[in-house]
């Protein structure tokens, strides 16, 4: 852009080789002369947006700072984001917190999609200001709805962008089903894409310190959680009031990624330097999601 030094980085094409996790060196390739592996970062809606009481607001300064931190990592990158204060009010107003709409409600889908487009455009601008080369991909181009949820249908658009040194940006949104539409959680998008692009690390950046030991009553967070977390009552946060499913959904999506060999974390995105620290395997504040099988390291 005129009058501004261009500090954005272009990444070389990804070479999809085997990666091993090393706790001290971070998540790096082991084969000589190969490019660093991709990382997937999910920016939570509650982290990058807020409800001002008069309408939704995007946390401009925080988003730009996060983009700068991610750009400095010099890694092939996919950014997935939630809709937060922009997405929840329409879900409540039009009563689709359960996540699916019939084809007859296409007017609602069109209206909400147009509403979210303004937020998504601002987000892209802020990521650009932070030094990334963001390029948005429609959720509907990647995912398909099923009776049980959503599944990845085509990851090639994201792979192509990564090969060209571009940061693929995807948010939660509506996808089609055989009978209408389903809201696709950005947590599911992040987990499925991390596997499809052979990422070696998936980071859920949130407005929480990590996965709390007892939501609402204990500010301490777990260092690690596995599938047993989903069985206890302490995992129950505000999932019933959140179309994305809350922390339970993040852990469930994270476990799927961990089972596929991807180092996965839920971290506090408000802390400067925490994304880089997480990539080295030592988050300043956060929880590692580790399956009992699959993930190495």
N, C-alpha and C positions, 0 to 999 in steps of 0.2 A: 504494500500500500504506500502511496506517496507520503514522504516525510517521516517514514518509520523504518528503522533498520530491520531487515528480515532475518530473524534469528531461528526460524523454523528449520527442522532437520529433516532430510530425506533419507529414508532407510533403504538399504540394499535389499534385493529380493530374498525372501525367506527360503532357506534350505531345510526341508523337513527331515532332519536326522533325529536319532535317539538322544534324549537328554536325561542326565542323572542329577538328582538334587544333592547339593553340598551345603551343609548348614553354615559353613563359614564363608564360602565364596558366593552364596546365593544360588539363583537358578540360572545356570549358564550352560552353553553347549559344551560337549566334551570332545567333539571332533575338531581338529585344527582347521583354521581357515574357513569356518562356517559362520553365517550370520547369527546374531542372537535370536533366541526363540521369542515368539509373540507372547505378550501378556494381555489379559482381558481385565479391565477395570470397570466395575459397575458403580456409578455415582447414584447413591440413593436419592429418591425424590425428597425425603425429609431433610437431607443434607444440603441440597442445592436450591431448594425453594422454601418459602414460608408463607403463611397466611397472615396478612397484615391487619385483618379485621375489615378492611375495605376492598380486599381482593388479593389474588396471589402475587407473589413477588419472587424474582429469581435473585439468588445471592451472587451478584456480579463479581465482587472482589474475590470471594472464595473460589468461584469457578475459574477465574483467570489464574489465581495462585495454584490451583490444582493442575491446570493445564501446563503451567510453567514447570511444575515439579515433574509431570509426566514427560514433557518434552526433554527435560534434562536427563532423563533415564536413557534416552537414545535407544529405545527398543521398539520394534514393530508393535502396534497398539490397536486394540479394539476398545472403544468406549461405549458402554451400555448405560442408559440412564433411566431413572424413574420419572414419573410425572408429578408426584407430590401434591403440592397445593393447587396445581393446575388440573390434576386429574381426579382427585377424590371428590370435590364438590359436585361435578357432573354425575359421577357414579352414584352419589347419594340422591341427587335431585331426580335422576331418571331411573333410580332403583335397579341398578345392575351390579351391585356389590357382589352378587353371586357369580358374576363373570360371564354370563352369556345372554345374548339377545336374539330374538327371532328375526327372520328376514323382513317381517313387516315393520320392524323398528329401524329400518335403514335411515330414516330421517334423523334419528338420534345419533346414529353412528356418523353420519355426514356432518352434523352440527358440532359434535364433540371433536371430531378430527380436525375441522377447521379452527376450532378454538385452540387446540394443542399446537397447531402449526405455527402460531405466533410465538409461543414459548420455545418451540424447537429451533426456530430461526434465531432467536436471541441467544440460545445456548451455543449454537454453532459460531456465532460472532464472538462470543466470549472465549471459546476454545481456540479460535483463530488468534485472538488478541494474546492468548497465553503461549503462543508459539507452535501450535499444532497445525496440521493440514487436515481439518475435519471434512468428511464427506458423508452425508446422511443416506442411510438405506432404510427403506420402508420396512417395518416389521412384517407386513403382509407379504413382502417379496421373499422373506426368509422362512416364515413360520406358517403352519397350518393348524387349525383348531380340530380337536377330536372330542369325543364324548367325555373323555377323562381329563382333558387339558389341552396343551399345545405341544407340537413337536416340530423340530427343524426339518424343513422341506428342501432347502437349497442354500448352501453356504458359499457357493461359488462367487456371488457378488462381493462378499467380504474378503475372500481369498484374493480376488483380482485386485482390490484396492490395496491390500497389504503388499502385494508384489510390486505395486507402483509407488510404494512409500507413503501412502495416504492412510490417515487414521479413520477407520470405519466407525461410524456413529449410529447406534440403533437404540430406540426407546421401546418401552412397553406400549402396546396399543391394540387396536382391533385386528383380528385375523378372521378369515372366512372359515365356515364349517359347512357341512352338507345341508344344514337347516337354517343357517343365518350367520351369526358372528359370535366370537368369543374374545374376551379381554385376555391378551397374552402377557403374563407377568414378565417384567424385565429381568427378574432373577432367573427364570427359566431360559430366557434368551441368552443371558450371560453364560450359564452353565453349558447349554448346548453348543453355543458358538466356540467356547473355550476348547471343547473336545474337537469340533470340526476343523478348527484352524491349528490344532495341535499346540495350543498354548502350554507353557510350562508353569504358569501361575495365574490364578483367578483371585482378584481382590474385590470384596464387597465393601466399598467405602460408605460409612453411615454417619449418623449423628449420635451414635452410641459408642461407649468405650470398647465394645466388643459384644459377645454374647453374655448377658447378665446371668448371674447365678440364680436370682429370683427377681423377675421383672417387677419393678415398682416398689420393692421392699429391700433390695440389696444392690448397692451400687458396684459391688465387686463383679469382675468378669472372669469367665473361665480362660485358662491358658489354651486348652484344647477341649473340643467336644467331639463325640462320635454319635452313632445312631441312637444310643441310649437316651440322649437329650430329648429326642422327640417323644419319648414314652412318659416323661415326667410332667406333672402339673406346673412346675416352675417354668416350663417353656412357653406357657400361654401368655402372650402379650395382647395387643389390641388387634389380633388377626381377624376377629369377626367383624371389625369395623373398617377393614382395609382390604380392598379388592385384590391387592397383591399377596395377602396372606401373612404379612408381618415377618418377625424374626424366624418363626417356625418354617416358613417357606424358604427363607434364605438358607437355613441350615439344611433343609431337605435338598435344595438345588445344589448347595455346596458339597453335600455328600456324594451326589451323582458325579460331580467333577472329580472329587478325591478318589472315588472308586475307579476312575479312568486314568489315574496316575498324575493328576494335576494338583499341585500345591495350592490350597485354598484357604482364604482368611476372611474374617469379618473384622474390619478395623475402624477406628475413629478417623474420619476424613477431615476433621477440624484441626488436627494437630499438624503443623508444618513439618515436613520431612517424613511423615509416617508411611507414605506410599513407598518411598525409596527404602526405608528401613524394613518394611514388610517384604520387599523383593529380596532383601538379603537374608530373610528368614527370621528376623527379630523385630517385629512391630513394636513401636513405642507404646501403643495401646491397642489391643486387639485379641482375637481368638482364632486359633487355627482349627479348621474343620478337617478332621482326619478319619477316614474310613478305616475299618479293621482289615480291609484288603484293598489292593489297588495302588494306593499312593506310596511312592518310594521316599525315603528320607525321613 
